[in-house]
Amino acid sequence: MEEVRISSKGQLVIPKYIRDALALSSGKVVLIGLQENKIIILPKPEDPVKALEQAGKKIALKAARKELKGE
């Protein structure tokens, strides 16, 4: 985890290694929300429908693995 300071305008700097890892550059749009007292920042998908399909597949795969393990 990295410590960053919020400016008087409510802005903060996302560290470079995180921007690089998520391919965030100037002008890119991110989604921000609050979840269980935490700030969540996600890159906005280029194709939201495709991203939702992929998320659904991951959830289904995880459920199938649990079922195979008998959990």
DRENROKE-60663 format. One record per residue (C-alpha): residue number from 1; residue in three letters; z, y, x. Coordinates in steps of 0.05 Angstrom, whole numbers, always signed. Each point is the difference from the previous one (the first is absolute). Example, Ala and Ser with C-alpha at 12.3 -4.5 7.8 and 13.67 -1.06 7.14 Angstrom:
# residues 2
+-------+-------+--------+--------+--------+
: zakol : rovex :     zz :     yy :     xx :
+-------+-------+--------+--------+--------+
:     1 :   ALA :   +156 :    -90 :   +246 :
:     2 :   SER :    -13 :    +69 :    +27 :
+-------+-------+--------+--------+--------+
END
This chain:
# residues 71
+-------+-------+--------+--------+--------+
: zakol : rovex :     zz :     yy :     xx :
+-------+-------+--------+--------+--------+
:     1 :   MET :     +0 :     +0 :     +0 :
:     2 :   GLU :    -15 :    +70 :    +22 :
:     3 :   GLU :    +38 :    +63 :    -15 :
:     4 :   VAL :    -40 :    +59 :    -26 :
:     5 :   ARG :    +21 :    +68 :    -25 :
:     6 :   ILE :    -21 :    +31 :    -67 :
:     7 :   SER :    -27 :    +71 :     +7 :
:     8 :   SER :    +22 :    +58 :    -44 :
:     9 :   LYS :    -63 :    -13 :    -41 :
:    10 :   GLY :    +20 :    -72 :    -13 :
:    11 :   GLN :    -51 :    -28 :    +50 :
:    12 :   LEU :    +11 :    -55 :    +50 :
:    13 :   VAL :    -42 :    -29 :    +56 :
:    14 :   ILE :    -20 :    -73 :     -4 :
:    15 :   PRO :     +6 :    -27 :    +71 :
:    16 :   LYS :    -67 :    -13 :    +35 :
:    17 :   TYR :    +11 :    -75 :     +8 :
:    18 :   ILE :    +10 :     -7 :    -75 :
:    19 :   ARG :    -61 :    +43 :    -16 :
:    20 :   ASP :    -41 :    -42 :    +49 :
:    21 :   ALA :    +25 :    -66 :    -29 :
:    22 :   LEU :    -18 :    +22 :    -71 :
:    23 :   ALA :    -65 :    +36 :    +20 :
:    24 :   LEU :    +27 :    +66 :    -28 :
:    25 :   SER :    -36 :    +62 :    +22 :
:    26 :   SER :     -6 :    +72 :    -22 :
:    27 :   GLY :    -23 :     +4 :    -72 :
:    28 :   LYS :    +19 :    -72 :    -19 :
:    29 :   VAL :    +39 :     -8 :    -65 :
:    30 :   VAL :    +65 :    -38 :     -4 :
:    31 :   LEU :    +42 :    -22 :    -59 :
:    32 :   ILE :    +74 :    +18 :     +1 :
:    33 :   GLY :    +56 :    -25 :    -44 :
:    34 :   LEU :    +74 :    -14 :     -5 :
:    35 :   GLN :    +25 :    -72 :     -3 :
:    36 :   GLU :    +74 :    -19 :     +3 :
:    37 :   ASN :    +20 :    +65 :    +35 :
:    38 :   LYS :    -57 :     -7 :    +51 :
:    39 :   ILE :    -63 :    +41 :    +10 :
:    40 :   ILE :    -62 :    -44 :     -1 :
:    41 :   ILE :    -65 :    +27 :    +30 :
:    42 :   LEU :    -63 :    -42 :     -6 :
:    43 :   PRO :    -71 :    +15 :    +20 :
:    44 :   LYS :    -43 :     +9 :    -63 :
:    45 :   PRO :    -49 :    -58 :     -2 :
:    46 :   GLU :    -74 :    +17 :     +5 :
:    47 :   ASP :    -13 :    -49 :    -58 :
:    48 :   PRO :    +63 :     -5 :    -44 :
:    49 :   VAL :    -28 :    -58 :    -41 :
:    50 :   LYS :    -14 :    -42 :    +62 :
:    51 :   ALA :    +69 :    +17 :    +28 :
:    52 :   LEU :    +32 :    -23 :    -66 :
:    53 :   GLU :    -40 :    -65 :     +1 :
:    54 :   GLN :    +23 :    -14 :    +71 :
:    55 :   ALA :    +72 :    +15 :    -18 :
:    56 :   GLY :     -5 :    -48 :    -59 :
:    57 :   LYS :    -28 :    -55 :    +45 :
:    58 :   LYS :    +58 :     +9 :    +49 :
:    59 :   ILE :    +51 :     -5 :    -56 :
:    60 :   ALA :    -33 :    -62 :    -28 :
:    61 :   LEU :     -3 :    -32 :    +69 :
:    62 :   LYS :    +73 :    +15 :    +12 :
:    63 :   ALA :    +19 :    -31 :    -67 :
:    64 :   ALA :    -42 :    -62 :    +14 :
:    65 :   ARG :    +34 :    -10 :    +67 :
:    66 :   LYS :    +69 :     +6 :    -32 :
:    67 :   GLU :    -20 :    -51 :    -52 :
:    68 :   LEU :    -25 :    -49 :    +53 :
:    69 :   LYS :    +66 :     +7 :    +37 :
:    70 :   GLY :    +37 :    -14 :    -65 :
:    71 :   GLU :    +37 :    +66 :     -1 :
+-------+-------+--------+--------+--------+
END
